[in-house]
C-alpha cells in the first residue's frame, strides 16, 4: 500500500522546529536543567542597594547584595576601595547564603562612622561579579539655629522676600509656611513660596500684618517638623488699619494711595540666566515678579512651542515644569511678566546634559567549546562617556593575556572559546554626571543533547486544523533537531 503524504499540519510543525534552532545558547528554566549540578555558571548579581543609599540613623543599616551561580558564590566587600574586614567588627554581620551586610546598633555605636562607598564582590571558581559602588549616607535633620527676628518694616505696595534658609538636611527637607499658630499661609499669585523655600510678596498689603510667618521644614526619615522663629510684619500705609471698606474696591491700590509700578523680577534677577538639567530629570524654570498691580506670568520657548505633552505650569504660572527632559528640550525659554503699567521678560538658556545611558548593555554569553562570540557595551551621554572593561573585578589590561580574546573599544570578541575562557566581565561607562556598571559572564558549556518534554505524549488535535507541536530540547553545542515526516 502506498504511503500517504503527511497532513499539512505536520509540515507546519516541522517548520516550527527548524525555526527554533537559531540564536545563542540559552539555558531553559526547566527544573531538570536548572538543578543540574554539572551545569556550572559564573556569578550574577540579582539584588543590590541603590547607588545613593540614605539610611535612617535610628535603624540598623542594611546594605543589600544577592547573587546566584553554580557553585553558589561567596561574598566579600570593599569600603572606600579597601577590603572591608567584617570579622573584625562585632557590629557587622553578613546574612547566611547572601552578601547582604547588617550593621547592628542595638549595643551602641554611631551610624555616621559607617558612611562611605561600599562595593560587593560575588565569587565562585568561574568568575567574580561586582555590585554598583553604593554610597552610604546617614539621614540628617539638624536643628534650626536660634535667632531673634525683629519686625520687618515695609511700605504698603512694596515687594518683600521672607527668607527661609533651612538647615541642610539629608535628604533635603520639604518646606512649607505657616503661622505660629499652625495656620497655613494663604498663597496666590501675589504671595507664594518659591522653589528655594522663600516666601515672596509681589506687593505687600495692609492685610498681610494680620498674621505672622514661620518657615517649617519636614524631614523625611525622622518624620519630624522643625519650625523657624516667625516673622512679623509692620506695614506702613497712608490709610488707617481699620479702613476695611476699601478692601473690595475695584481699584484697591489707587484707592489706598499705593502707586502703581511696572513689573520687576524678584527671582531670578536681571534679564538673563542659564540652567543645566540632566536627561530624564524634570526641568523647573521659575520667574517671580513684583509690581502694582500684581503681574501675570506667561512662558514661551524661542523658535518653537512648549512641549505640550510634558509641560505644565505651577505656582500660579510662576513656574514651568517639563518632565522627563531630553536633548530636544535644550534652548532658550523666556517668561513675560506684565501688568497694565508695562511688561518685562527674562531669558533662561537651558542646556541638557546626560549621565551615561545604555544603547547596548552587555548580556551573558553562553557558548559551546570552539564557538565564537562577543560582548558589546555601548552607552551614550553628554559629555560622551568613556568605557572601561574589567574581568573578574580587575582591569582588563592587568589580566593574564588570552589569545582567544580581542578588545575593540566597546566590544570584546572571543574566538574558538574553551572551557578555560569562563569569566565575568564588567563594563564601566562614566562621565562627570554618573556611571553605569554592567556584569556579563562568558560561560562555556559542553552538555549532551536532551529532550525536555515528556516521552510518548498523546496530543489531541482537530481534523484538518493547523496544529503546533512544541519540541523543547537543550544541549551545548546546540543540537540539530529533526522532526518526523509522518505519524506512526
C-alpha positions in Angstrom: 0.0 0.0 0.0 1.4 3.4 -1.0 2.4 5.6 1.9 0.1 8.6 2.3 1.7 12.1 2.5 1.6 13.7 5.9 -1.2 16.2 6.7 -0.4 19.9 6.2 -0.1 20.5 10.0 2.8 18.1 10.2 4.8 20.3 7.8 3.9 23.3 9.9 5.3 21.5 13.0 8.5 20.7 11.0 8.9 24.3 10.1 8.5 25.4 13.7 11.2 23.0 14.8 13.7 24.3 12.3 12.9 28.0 13.2 13.6 27.3 16.9 17.2 26.4 16.3 18.7 29.9 15.7 20.4 32.2 18.2 22.9 31.9 21.0 22.6 29.2 23.7 20.1 30.0 26.4 19.7 27.8 29.5 16.0 26.9 29.8 14.0 27.3 33.0 13.2 23.6 33.1 13.9 22.3 36.6 15.8 19.3 35.3 18.3 21.7 33.7 18.4 24.4 36.4 19.1 21.8 39.1 21.8 20.1 37.1 24.9 20.2 39.3 27.2 19.8 36.3 25.7 22.9 34.7 28.2 25.4 36.0 27.6 29.1 35.9 29.7 32.2 36.9 28.1 34.5 39.5 25.3 37.0 38.6 24.3 39.9 40.9 20.5 39.6 41.4 19.8 42.3 44.0 21.7 45.3 45.4 21.1 48.5 47.2 20.7 51.7 45.3 23.8 53.7 44.4 22.9 56.6 46.8 21.8 54.7 49.9 20.4 57.0 52.6 19.5 55.3 55.9 17.6 56.2 59.0 20.0 56.7 61.9 17.5 55.1 64.3 17.5 51.7 62.5 20.1 49.1 61.8 21.9 49.6 58.5 21.2 47.1 55.7 23.3 47.1 52.5 21.9 44.5 50.1 23.8 42.2 47.8 22.4 38.9 46.4 23.9 36.8 43.7 23.4 33.4 42.1 25.8 31.0 40.4 26.8 27.3 40.3 28.6 26.6 42.6 27.0 29.2 44.9 29.2 32.3 45.2 30.9 33.6 48.3 30.9 37.3 49.1 33.3 40.0 50.3 33.1 43.8 50.4 35.3 46.8 50.0 34.8 50.1 51.8 36.2 53.2 50.2 38.1 50.9 47.8 39.8 48.9 50.6 39.0 45.4 51.8 36.3 45.6 54.5 37.2 43.1 57.2 33.8 42.1 58.5 35.2 39.6 61.0 37.0 42.4 62.9 33.8 44.5 63.6 31.3 42.9 66.1 28.5 45.2 64.9 28.8 43.9 61.3 27.5 40.6 60.0 26.6 39.0 56.7 23.3 37.2 56.1 23.6 33.5 55.6 23.8 32.4 51.9 23.9 36.1 51.0 26.2 39.0 50.7 23.8 41.4 52.5 25.5 43.4 55.3 23.7 44.1 58.5 25.2 46.7 60.9 23.6 46.5 64.3 23.5 49.4 66.7 21.4 47.8 69.5 24.5 47.7 71.7 25.6 51.3 70.8 27.7 53.0 68.2 27.3 55.9 65.8 25.9 55.2 62.3 27.9 58.1 60.9 31.1 56.1 61.5 30.0 53.7 58.7 29.4 56.3 56.0 31.4 55.7 52.8 31.4 53.9 49.5 30.8 50.2 49.5 31.1 47.5 46.8 30.1 43.9 46.9 32.1 41.1 45.2 30.3 37.7 44.5 32.8 35.0 43.6 33.0 31.3 42.6 35.7 29.4 40.8 34.4 30.6 37.4 34.5 34.3 38.0 33.6 37.4 40.1 30.7 39.7 39.7 30.6 43.2 41.2 27.7 45.4 42.6 27.5 49.1 41.9 29.5 51.4 44.1 27.0 52.0 46.9 27.4 55.4 48.7 26.1 55.0 52.2 24.9 58.2 53.9 23.0 58.7 57.2 19.9 60.8 57.1 20.4 64.1 58.9 17.8 66.6 60.3 19.9 69.3 62.0 18.3 71.8 64.3 17.4 75.3 63.1 19.8 77.8 64.6 18.3 80.0 67.2 17.7 83.6 66.1 15.7 86.7 67.2 13.9 88.3 64.4 13.0 91.9 64.5 9.7 93.0 62.9 10.0 93.6 59.2 9.1 97.1 58.3 7.8 97.6 54.8 5.8 100.2 52.8 2.4 99.1 51.5 2.8 98.2 47.8 6.5 97.4 48.1 7.9 93.9 47.3 9.1 91.6 50.1 11.0 88.4 50.4 11.0 86.4 53.6 14.0 84.0 53.5 13.7 80.5 54.9 17.3 79.2 54.8 16.5 75.8 56.2 19.2 73.7 57.8 21.0 71.4 55.2 19.2 68.1 55.8 19.8 64.8 54.0 17.7 64.3 52.0 16.6 67.9 51.7 13.6 68.7 53.8 10.1 69.7 52.5 9.5 73.4 53.1 6.1 75.0 53.9 5.0 78.2 55.5 2.5 78.5 58.4 1.7 81.0 61.2 3.0 80.4 64.7 -0.5 79.1 65.5 -0.1 76.5 62.8 -2.5 78.0 60.3 -1.4 77.6 56.6 -0.4 80.8 54.9 -2.8 81.5 52.0 -0.9 81.7 48.7 -2.0 83.2 45.4 -0.4 85.0 42.5 0.6 87.9 44.8 2.0 85.9 47.7 3.7 82.5 47.1 6.5 80.2 48.1 9.4 79.9 45.7 11.2 76.6 44.8 14.1 77.7 47.2 11.6 77.9 50.1 11.5 81.7 50.4 8.1 83.4 50.6 7.7 86.2 48.0 5.2 89.1 48.2 4.9 90.7 44.7 3.5 93.7 46.7 2.7 94.0 50.4 -0.8 94.9 51.5 -2.0 96.1 54.9 -3.9 92.9 55.5 -0.6 91.0 55.5 0.0 92.2 59.1 -2.8 90.1 60.4 -0.7 87.0 60.8 2.9 86.1 61.3 5.0 83.9 59.0 7.0 80.9 60.1 9.0 78.6 57.8 8.7 74.9 58.5 11.0 72.0 57.4 9.7 68.4 57.3 12.4 65.8 57.4 11.6 62.5 55.6 13.3 59.8 57.6 12.8 61.1 61.1 9.2 62.3 60.4 10.0 65.5 62.3 9.0 69.1 61.6 11.2 72.0 62.7 9.7 75.5 62.8 11.7 78.7 62.4 11.0 81.6 64.6 8.2 83.6 63.0 8.5 86.9 61.0 6.1 89.7 61.9 5.4 92.5 59.5 4.9 96.2 60.2 3.2 97.7 57.1 3.5 101.5 56.7 0.4 102.8 55.0 -1.4 106.1 54.0 -4.7 104.7 55.4 -5.7 103.7 58.9 -5.6 100.0 59.8 -9.3 99.7 60.4 -10.3 101.0 57.0 -11.7 97.8 55.6 -14.2 99.4 53.3 -11.5 99.7 50.5 -10.7 96.0 50.5 -13.2 95.2 47.8 -12.7 98.4 45.8 -12.3 97.7 42.0 -9.0 99.6 42.0 -7.8 98.8 45.5 -4.3 100.0 45.0 -5.1 103.6 43.9 -7.9 103.8 46.4 -5.4 103.1 49.2 -2.9 105.5 47.7 -0.5 102.9 46.5 1.5 103.9 43.5 1.3 101.6 40.5 4.6 100.2 39.3 5.9 98.3 36.3 7.0 94.7 36.9 10.4 93.9 38.2 11.9 90.4 38.7 12.5 89.2 42.2 13.8 85.8 41.1 15.8 85.3 39.0 17.3 88.8 38.9 18.3 90.6 35.8 17.3 89.9 32.2 19.0 86.5 31.5 20.3 83.4 33.3 21.2 79.8 32.4 20.3 76.4 33.8 21.6 72.9 33.3 19.5 69.8 33.7 20.2 66.1 33.2 18.4 64.0 30.7 15.4 62.1 32.2 15.0 64.6 35.1 12.5 67.3 35.5 13.3 70.8 34.3 11.9 73.5 36.6 12.0 77.1 35.5 10.8 79.9 37.8 10.0 83.6 37.4 8.7 85.6 40.3 8.0 89.3 39.7 7.0 92.3 41.8 4.7 95.2 40.6 1.5 97.0 41.3 -1.0 95.6 40.2 0.4 92.1 40.7 1.9 90.9 37.4 0.8 88.0 35.3 3.4 85.5 34.1 3.5 83.8 30.7 6.0 81.3 29.3 7.5 80.9 25.8 10.2 79.0 24.0 12.3 80.8 21.4 11.9 79.3 18.0 9.3 76.8 18.9 6.4 75.8 21.1 6.5 74.4 24.6 6.2 70.6 24.6 2.5 70.3 25.4 2.7 66.6 26.3 5.1 67.1 29.2 5.0 70.8 30.1 2.8 72.1 33.0 2.5 75.4 34.9 2.8 75.5 38.7 2.7 78.1 41.5 0.2 80.4 39.8 2.1 80.3 36.5 5.3 81.4 38.1 6.9 78.0 37.4 7.2 75.9 34.3 7.9 72.2 34.8 9.0 70.0 31.9 9.1 66.3 32.8 11.5 63.6 31.5 13.8 66.1 29.8 15.5 65.1 26.5 18.1 66.8 24.4 15.3 68.3 22.3 14.3 70.4 25.3 17.6 72.5 25.1 17.2 76.1 24.0 16.1 79.5 25.2 13.0 79.9 27.3 11.6 83.2 28.4 9.0 84.4 30.9 7.0 87.5 30.4 5.8 89.5 33.4 3.1 92.1 32.7 0.6 94.3 34.3 -1.2 97.4 33.0 1.9 99.5 33.6 4.1 97.5 31.2 6.0 94.2 30.8 9.5 92.8 31.2 11.0 89.4 30.2 13.7 87.2 31.5 15.5 84.7 29.2 16.7 81.3 30.5 19.2 79.4 28.4 18.7 75.7 29.1 21.4 73.1 28.5 20.6 69.4 28.7 23.4 67.1 29.7 23.2 63.4 30.3 24.6 60.8 32.7 25.5 57.6 30.7 22.5 55.6 29.5 22.5 52.3 27.7 22.4 51.8 24.0 23.6 48.2 24.1 24.1 46.7 27.5 26.3 43.6 27.6 24.4 40.4 28.1 25.6 37.0 29.5 27.2 34.9 26.8 26.9 31.1 26.8 29.0 29.3 24.2 29.9 25.8 23.3 33.6 24.8 23.1 35.2 26.2 19.9 32.4 28.8 19.2 32.9 32.5 18.7 31.0 35.3 20.5 31.2 38.9 21.5 30.3 41.2 24.4 29.1 44.7 23.4 29.0 47.7 25.8 27.6 50.8 24.1 26.4 53.9 26.0 25.6 57.5 25.3 25.8 60.6 27.4 26.7 64.3 27.4 29.7 64.6 27.6 30.3 61.3 25.8 31.2 58.6 28.4 34.4 56.6 28.5 34.3 52.8 28.5 36.5 50.7 30.8 36.5 46.9 30.7 37.3 44.7 33.7 37.4 40.9 34.1 36.5 39.4 37.5 36.7 42.9 39.0 40.2 43.7 37.8 41.2 46.0 34.9 41.4 44.0 31.7 44.8 45.3 30.9 46.1 43.7 34.2 44.6 40.3 33.4 46.7 37.4 32.0 46.9 37.5 28.2 44.3 35.5 26.3 45.0 34.8 22.6 41.3 34.0 22.1 40.2 37.4 23.2 40.4 40.7 21.4 39.3 44.1 22.7 38.0 46.6 20.1 36.8 49.7 22.0 33.3 49.0 23.3 33.4 45.3 22.1 35.2 42.2 23.3 35.5 39.5 20.6 36.0 35.8 21.6 37.2 33.2 19.1 37.5 29.5 19.5 36.5 29.7 23.2 37.5 26.9 25.5 36.4 25.9 29.0 39.2 28.0 30.4 37.6 31.1 28.9 34.9 31.3 31.6 34.9 34.6 33.5 32.7 37.5 34.5 33.4 40.8 32.6 32.5 44.2 33.8 31.8 47.3 31.6 32.0 50.6 33.4 31.0 53.6 31.4 31.2 57.0 33.0 31.2 60.8 32.6 31.2 63.7 35.0 27.4 63.2 35.7 27.4 59.5 36.7 28.3 55.9 35.7 26.8 52.6 34.7 28.3 49.2 35.7 27.2 46.0 34.0 28.3 42.4 34.6 28.2 39.9 31.8 29.6 36.4 32.2 31.1 34.2 29.5 30.2 30.5 30.2 31.4 27.7 28.1 29.2 24.6 28.3 29.6 21.1 26.9 26.3 19.4 27.6 24.9 16.3 25.6 21.5 16.8 23.9 18.4 16.0 25.9 14.6 16.3 25.3 12.7 18.4 27.9 9.2 17.2 27.1 7.6 14.0 28.4 8.1 11.0 26.2 5.2 9.3 24.3 2.8 12.3 24.7 -0.7 11.9 23.3 -1.8 15.2 21.7 -5.4 15.5 20.6 -6.0 17.6 17.5 -9.0 18.7 15.4 -9.1 17.1 12.0 -7.9 19.3 9.1 -6.9 22.1 11.6 -3.4 23.5 11.8 -1.6 22.3 14.9 1.6 23.4 16.5 3.9 20.8 18.1 6.4 22.1 20.7 9.5 20.1 21.0 11.7 21.6 23.8 15.3 20.5 23.9 18.7 21.6 25.2 22.3 20.9 24.6 25.6 22.6 24.0 26.6 22.9 21.2 23.1 23.5 20.0 21.8 20.1 18.8 20.3 19.5 15.4 16.6 18.7 15.8 14.8 16.7 13.1 11.0 16.2 13.3 9.2 13.2 11.8 7.7 13.3 8.3 4.7 11.2 9.2 2.8 9.6 12.1 3.1 6.1 13.3 
